[in-house]
Amino acid sequence: MIFSQPVFFVFLAALLAVYGLCRNQNERAVTLLVGSLVFYASWKPAYLILLVLSVSLNYLFYSALARSRSKPVLVVALVLNLVLLGSIKYLGMLIDTAIAIATFAGRSDTGLDSGWTHWALPLGISFYTFHMLSVMIDVYRGEWTTRISFRAWWLYISFFPHMVAGPILRASELVEQLQQLGPLQARDIKLGALIFMGGLIKKVLFADNFSGLADTLFADPTRLDGATAWLAVTAFSLQIYFDFSGYSEMAIGLARVFGVTLPRNFRYPYLSRSPQEFWQRWHITLSRWLRDYLYVSLGGNRGGRGRTLANLMITMVLGGLWHGAAWTFVIWGFLHGSWLVAHRALRPWLPRPQAKLAQAAYALLAWACSMTIVWVTWVFFRAATAQGAIDICLRMAGLSGSAAHPPEVRSYVWLLTGLTCALVLLEARIVDFAAGRLQFWAGVNPLARGAVYATAILLLVMFGGSTQRFIYFDF
């Protein structure tokens, strides 16, 4: 089930009906847990086998750590989880790389074959693995001391709004809320529905419609010239933003309906004027996870300037690899790491204008440079191969390529992307305006409110895009 599909709304209505009949916190927790497992199993029931094994085994590790805070237990837990994740997600990539190296060296009789490793990636495995590792690391560090029951552990990992694609949460942000579930509240439902509808609009009307354009243009980079290359990257940049921020808002809205507050995952990232600001605004919970559990574990900024820059680079490269089993993701992480390292190294020498006009001009220039870098790095995130990404970058620089797409099509899409960029820039004002008008619903009959929501959802599903699966389901 995808949040934007009609079948999901049937599932959600049934879950809310059962939840509303629950008489106490225990019944509500069991209802949410069963509903979450049904939601996850709807993708592929076989995924539940791996989930049960992983969640149950990790609860044993968590229990042992809660009793002893033993470093060997933590190391074993980390190794087993990373080996499992690595073998499922990266084994094929490693074998393909070994074959490519052997072929380049003139050896074609390696006997290696990665075909058997190209299985379907279990949905959400990277996200729920990170959730479990964060709890165990927090327990070892002494940052989380509250005992988690087996049921609460299961609900923390499998809570359906965030399980498949985040936000990535720490135990302190969710466990206590799930242990104090209350009855449905009208204000939570109103606010949750409003947030959900904003995410649904992003997904169905924008992301799904931009995906077709991005897929068409990225399918054959040799057909692109400079303008269409920039158009392809712009289409994907907007697609991934609307797709993932839309999912995050839908997840936050769904959780709020049940009285659970999830942290914000995006904060207008395309307004950023530096690499540090971008990662403080884009996929905020992943950035925080990488900072708290990888960058800090490597030593953070405690080992001198050179060590700090090296830790930044390692964190970003591994963060890129987390996104997918392909060298294009490693390059994407390396480029972002290089951007962060260069910015931090050069920051003491960057100008600090005093006049207001100069400050505005400098801010505009910093924004333009930052977004150009973000757009270029998205090429490696989206392209099927590194060579294809390089071809597109060359065309973006005007160094090669010829157009095979009608100019009038480009003009139309440029207009559409321009309007969408305006929406991105104005999004903060729109959200604030909508939230400020929430009291409008207070005097409206509940049946009328329900009819408005149902009609809006129906129109979005009918006239929106193709309700494709979310991009981050693949990671």
N, C-alpha and C positions, 0 to 999 in steps of 0.2 A: 504494500500500500504506500502510495505517495501522498503527502499532505494535500496536494492539489487535485487529487482524483475523487470522483463522486463516492467510490466505495469507502474511502476513508471517512467521509462525513457520516456514513451509515454506521461504521464502527464507532466513531466518536459519540454519536447520539446514543447508541446502545450502552457504551461504557459510562456515560454521564447518567443515564437512567438508573443503572445498577448502583453506581456510586452514590447517587442521591438517596437511595433507599437504605444505605448502610447506617447503622445505629451508633457505631463507635469507631475509634481510631483503628483498632485491629481489623475490623471488617473493611474499612476504607483502604488500608495498606494492602490487604490480600486482593481486593478488587483491582487496585492499580497494578499490582505485580502480575496477576493473571492477564489483565488487559495488555500489559507491556509485552509479555511473552507471546500472546496471540498476535500482536502487531509484528513482532520480530519474526515469528514463524510464518507469517503470511508471505514473506519474501521467498523463503525456501526452508521447509521444516528441518532439513538436514543440518542447517546452520545451528540449530538448538543443541545438537550433540556437542559440538566444539565449545559453544557458550557454556553449557552445563559443566563440562570438564574444566574449563579455564576458570570460571567463577568459583566453583567448589574448591579446586586445588589452591587458588589464591586466598580463599578464606582461611584455609589451614595455615598458610604462610602468615597471613595477617594475625591470626590468633597467637601463633608462636611469637611474632614480633611484639604483640601487645603485652605478652607475659615477660619477655626477656630483653627486648630491643637488641637482639643478637645480630652483629654484623654478618656472620656466616649465613644466617637464615636470609637476611636481606640480599646478600650476594647470590645465593642459590635462586631466590625468587626472581631477581632481575635477569639472571642468565637464562633460566628456563623460559620466562616470558619473551625475552628478546630472541632466543633461539627459535621458539615456536612462531613468533611473528615473522622473523627473518626467513625461515624455511618456507612458510606459506607465501610470503609476499615477494621475496628477493631471490629465491633459489634459481628460478628460470633466468633472471637477469645475470646472475653470476656465471651460470653455465654458458649462456649466449656470449658473454664477454670472453670467457676462456676459449670458446670456439673461434671467435673473431681474432683473438691474439694468435692462436695457433695457425689459423689460415694466413694471417699477415706474415707469420714467420715461415710460411711455406709448408706447413704440416696440415694435411687435410684428413689424416687417418687417426683423429683423436679418439674416436669411439664414443664421443659425448653426444647426447641428444637431449635437448631441453623440452621437447614436445610434451612429455608426460608431466611436466611441472606447470603447464599452463592451465591450471584449474581456476575455477571461479573464486575470486577473493571473497571470503566470508564477510558479509555486510557488517560494517562498523568495527572490525577487529582492531584497527589502529586506535580508535577512540576509546573503546571499552578497556583495552589493554593499558592505555595511558591513565585512565581513571583508577584502575586498581594499583598501578605502580605509584601513583601520587599518594594514595593513602598509606601504603607501606613505607614509603620514604618519609612521610610526615610523622608516622609513628616512631620510626627509628630516630628521627631528629628530635623527638619529644614535642613536636608542634601539634600533634593530635593525640589526646589521651582518653577521649570518651569511648567507651566500649560499644562496638557495633554488633548487633545481633545478626544471626545468619539471614533472617528475613530482611532486615534493614540493609544489609550488604547487597543482597540480591536486588532490592528495589533501587538502591543507589546506582548500581551498575546498569540495570535494564530499564529504568524509567523512560518510557517510550519517546517523549518529546526530544530528549537530548542524546539518546543512546547511539543512534546511527551516524550522526554527523555533528555532534556537539551542540552547544558550547561545552568545552572541556572543563569539568568542575573539580574543585577540591572538596574533600569530605566536609569541611567546615561550612561550605556554601549550600549543602543539600541534605546531608544526613539528618540533622536535627529537624529540618522542615518536614522530611518524610516520616519522622517519628512523632510528629505532632499534627497530623493531617486532620483538618476540621471539615465540617459540612460545607457544601457549596454556598458561596456568598454572591449576591447579585452584583456588587461592585467588582469583584474579581472576574466574574463572567463578562461584564461589560468591558472592562479594561483589557482582559485577555482577548476578547473578540476583536476589539479595535486594533490591537497589536498584530494579531493573526491576519486580519484583513489587509493590513499594510504589507506584510510579508507575502501574502497570496498575490496581491497586485504586482509586486516586484517579480515574482516567479512566473506567473501565467502571462501577464501582459508584456513584460519586458524581456526577462531572461529567455523564455521559451521561444520568443519571436526572434531574438538576436542569435540564437543558437544555429538556426538554419543558415543565416548569412555567414556566420563564422565557419561553420562546417564546409560550406561551399567554397569559400575563398581559401581556407587552409588545405583543402583536399589536393590542390595542385599548385604549389607555389610558383611553378614555372610560368603560369598564366598571368601572373601579377606584374603590374608596373609599380612605380612609386606610390601613386595615389591609392590604388587598390590594395597595396600592401599595408599602408597606414589604415585603410578602411577595415581590413581584416583584423588587425590588432585592436582597433577601436571597438569593433563589434564584439570581439572576445573579452576585452577588458570590461565592457559594460555587462556582457552576459555573465561573467563569473562574479562580478560584484552583485548584480541583482539576484543571481541564483543563490549564492551562499548567504548574503545578508538577508535575503528573503527567507531562506530556510531558518536561519537563526531567529528571526523575528517571529516566524510561525511557531518555532519551538518554545520561545519565551512566552508567546501568547497562550499556547496550549497549557504550559505549566501554570501560568497565572490563573487560568480557569479553575484549576484544582487548588488554588491558594498557595502555589509554590512560586517563589521569585528566583529567576535565573539571571545571571549577570549579562550585561550587554556585550555583544561580540563584535560589533562594528560601530565606529563613530566617525562617519564621513571621511573615509581614508583618502578619497581623491581630492581632498582639500589640503593634503600634507605638503609641507615645504622642506622636509628633510627625511632621510631614511629612518632615523629614530622615531620621528613623528608618525611616519607611515606605519611602522610596526606597533606603535601604540594605538593605532586606529583600526588596523586590519587584523581580523581573526585574533582579537585581543586575548582570548583565553589560551590559544595555542602559543602565542608570543610569550605570555606569562608562564606557561608550563615549561617552555624551552629555557626561559631565563632562570626560573626557580629550581629546576631539576637537572638541567644539563649545563648551562652556563655557570651557575654557582658551583655545581659539583666539579667542574673543570678548574675552578679557582677564581672565576669571575674577574674582578679588577684588583685582586689582592696580590698579584705577582709582578707588578710593574707594568709599564706601558706596552712593551713587546708581548708579554704574556696575555695581557688583556685583549690586544688586537687578535692574537692567535685564537684565544677562546671564542671571540666573536665569530671569527671565520669558521671554526669547527662547528659551532652551534648552528650557523646558517646553512652550512653544507649538509649537516645531518638533518636539519629541518627540511631542506629541499628533498633529500632522499626519503624522508617520511611520507612525502606527498605521492610518491609513486616509484615503481621499480623500473626506472629508465634513466639513462645518463643525462637526458635533457633536464630532469628534475635536479640532478646534482649540479649541472651548470647553472640552472636557475638559482639555486641556493648559493652557489659560489659568487654569482654576479651580485646578489643582494648582500652577501658578506663583504665583498670588495667595496661596495657602495658604503656600507656602514663603517668599514675600516678607514676608507679614504676620508669620509666625512669627519670621523672622530680625530683622525690625525691632522686634518687641515683646519679643524674648527677654531683653534687659537688664532689663526691668521685670517679668518673670514672677516669681511668688513662689518662694522656696526654703525650704520648711518644714524645721524641724530635728527636731521630735518624730517618732518612728517612726509613730505613728498618723496624724499629719498628712501625712507622706510617703506612706503607703499610700493615704489618701483622695485626695491630689493626683494620685498615679499613676493611680488608678482614674478620676478625672475627666478627666485628660489622655487616657487610652485611650478613654473613651466619646466625647469630643469628636472625637478623631482618626478613630475608626471611623465616626462619623456623617458627617463630611466625606467620607471615602472612599466610603461608601455612596451619598451624594448625587451625587458626581462619576461613579460608575459608571452613573448614569441616562443621562448624555450619551454615555457610551461605548457603551451598548447600544441606546438608542432609535434608531429609523429616521430621525427628523427632530428638529430643534431644538424645534419646536412640541410634538411628542409628549413630549420630555424635560421641557419646561416644564410640560405638563399633569400628568405624573406627579409632579413636584416639588410642584406645588400640592396635589395629593391627599395626598402624604406630609405636608404641613403642615396638612392638614385644612381647606383652604380651598375645596375643591370635590370633586364626585364622589359617586357612589352605587354600592353593591356589587351585582354580578350573579352572585356566586359563593357557593355554600352555606357557611354558617359552619362546618359540620362538616368540610368539606374544608380550610378555613383552619386549623382546630385541628389536624388531622392533620399538615399540612405544617409548621406551626409546631413541632410535636413533632420532626419529622424534621430540620428546620433547627437546632433546639436541640441535638439529639444531634450533628449535624455540627459545630456550633460548638464543642462540647465536645471533639470529636476534633481540631479545629484547635488548640485550646488545649493539648491533651495530646500533640500530635504529636511534640514534641521528646523527651518521655519514652518514647514508643512506639518511635521510631527508635533511641534509645540502648539501650533494652531489647533490641530485635531484634538490633542490631549486637553487643551484648555476649554474646548467646547463639549467635553464629555458629559458635563452636567445637563446638556440638552436632553439626554436620554432619560433623565430622572423622572420627567413627567409623562413619558410615553408608555402606553400600555405594553406589558411584556409580550403579548401576542403580536402586537404591531412591530415591536423591535425584532422579534424572531422572524417575522415575515420579511423585514427589510434585509436582515442578514442573509436569510435563505435566498432571496431574490438576487442580492449582490453576488453571492457565491455562484449561483446558477449562471448569471451573465458572464462572470469571469471564466467559468469552465467552458461555456459555449463559444465565447468570442475571443478567448485568450489563445495562447500557443497550444502546443501539442501535449502539455503536461508530461514532459520528459522527466526522467529521474534526475535527481540533483547531482551536480558535478562531484561534490565531495563524497558521495556514496562510493566512489571508486577508490577512496583513500583510506 
